[in-house]
Amino acid sequence: MKAMVINRYGENATFEVAEVEKPSVKVGHVLVKIAASSVNTVDTMIRTMGEELPLSPETPAILGMDFAGTVEAVGEGVTNYAVGDEVYGCAGGLADLPGMLAEYAVVDCNLIARKPKSLSLREAAALPLVAITAYEGLTRAGIQAGQKVLVHGGSGGVGHVALQLAKYFGADVYSTGGGEPQLKLIKELGATGINYKTESVEDYVARHTDGAGFEIVFDSVGGANLTNSFEAAALNGQIATTVSMCELDLNPAHFKGLSLHVVFMLIPMLHNFRREEHAKILTRLAEIVDDGGLKPVLDENHYSLEQAGEAHARLESGQAMGKVVIDNSPSPNAG
């Protein structure tokens, strides 16, 4: 089968087209013909940082975590999937799990679910990593209807999903963005936009919460921006973040009694730890999508499997609006 392979890591690492052996299905797994895959920031980090990251696979490596496709073979012990089922998930591209930048992949059934009926395979491929991350963060923060929720980076991959899920759960949602295109998308997705470049945290907290702060802050920017999240949060508030590899003064969090939830959704894949939770979340997300509560935003550009390098460059440029998707094996149903 055809696959895109990285033979060495680094800033100038490139993908090469290779013919590799088609994988054989095994116990508890299914063989999937991949229709589409999507690019996440962690994919670009692995490509450029390689051995500096403990989750990078050994080279030559097939990267790519998210996918959607059609089951072609079912392994022993698998009873909930059959040949022809359309599935989606985040199931490879790190450690010892081969990635999705290929025509086929063998994936653990605990890391996948049937794709949303209302989405094309191409659209479904955009969701798994970012949607699981957003769902985990909001549910661990105990989101409830009527709460005021702030999403930092609401036009980004994780942010645009967190925004929609928070609204679906009945929250009053606000979101930061840094320009007119971002703020326009935030508004279209149903949240109140906040231009963080022109309005201070103190000002927007006063304007939108009468100074009380937001009960939940979902920070998909993280790092130094966590200090803004601490400032924006209400007393005894909840902070969920996807980026906490930093050193921060936690005094503001202490004196507000804040709870910090760090979301690292790759743990089940890396450590084979409660993988079945991802299958459950993906199934729930498909229900939310088909109920009209979530719609992935896709970047306007299309990329073939051979253009994986260009797809990575698009995400790294910061110019993409929505998820960057790769068409692994385009079909009439790939969207």
C-alpha positions, 0 to 999 in steps of 0.5 A: 500500500501507499504511505507517506513516511518520515525517515528522519525528524527535524525542522527540515523533515520531509514526507516521502512516498513509500510502498509498505506492506499492507497491515494484517488485522489482529485480535480486537482490531479492524482493518480500515481503508482510510478515506481522510485524515486530519493534521493536528499541532501534535503531528507537526511537533512530532515531525519537527522535534522527533526524539525530543518528544517521548511520544514520537515513533521510531523512524521510518515512521508513518504519522497522522492520528485522526482518520475516517474510513471504511472497515475492510476486515474484522479481527478476532473478538470484534463483535461491534463492527462489520465489513463496510462500517464507516468509522472514525477515530484517533488511533495511531501516529505515535509511539508504537502505533502506526499512523494514518497517512496511508491507504490502510491502517489496523486500529484498536476498536477501543479507539474508534466509533461509527462516524456521525451519519450527518457528516462525510468521511472527510468531515468526520476525519477532522473531529477525533483529537480536537473533539475528544479534547474539548469534551474531556475538558468541559466534562471534567470541569463539570459544565452545567446549563446556565453557566458562563463559559469562556473559551480562549482561542474559539476559532482554533481546532480545539477551541471551535469544538469546545465553543459548540459543545459548551453551547450544546450543554446549555452554557452562556458562551464567550470566546476570545479571538484576535481578528475579524475573521476569527471573531466572525467565525466565533459569532457564527458558531453561537458565542459572544466574541471578545477581541483580546488584542483590544480589550483587557481581561479586566474589561471583558470580565466586567462587561460580560460577568459584572466582575464576577468572572467565568465559572469555566474557562477552557484555555486552548492557548495555555502556556503564558495565557493561563495567567489570563485564565486565572484572572478571568475565572470566578471564585472557585472556578474551573480551568481546563487547558490543553497546554500546561508545559510551563512555569507559572505563579499559582498564587492567583489560582490559590487565592481564588480557589481555582481547580485546574484540569490538564487535558492530555488526550493521548494518554489512552493511546500512549499507555493503553489506559482506559482506551474504551473511554475514547470509543464512548466519547466518540460515540457520544460526539457522533450523537451530538453531531447528528443532533445538530450540536456540533459541526467541524470547520474545515480549511478551504484547501484540499490535499492529497496523501502525496501532499501531506507536507503541504498540509503540515505547512498550511497548519504551521503557517497559522493561516488555516481557518478550521481543520486541515484535512488530507484526502487519503483515498478520495471516494464519492463518500469522502466528501 
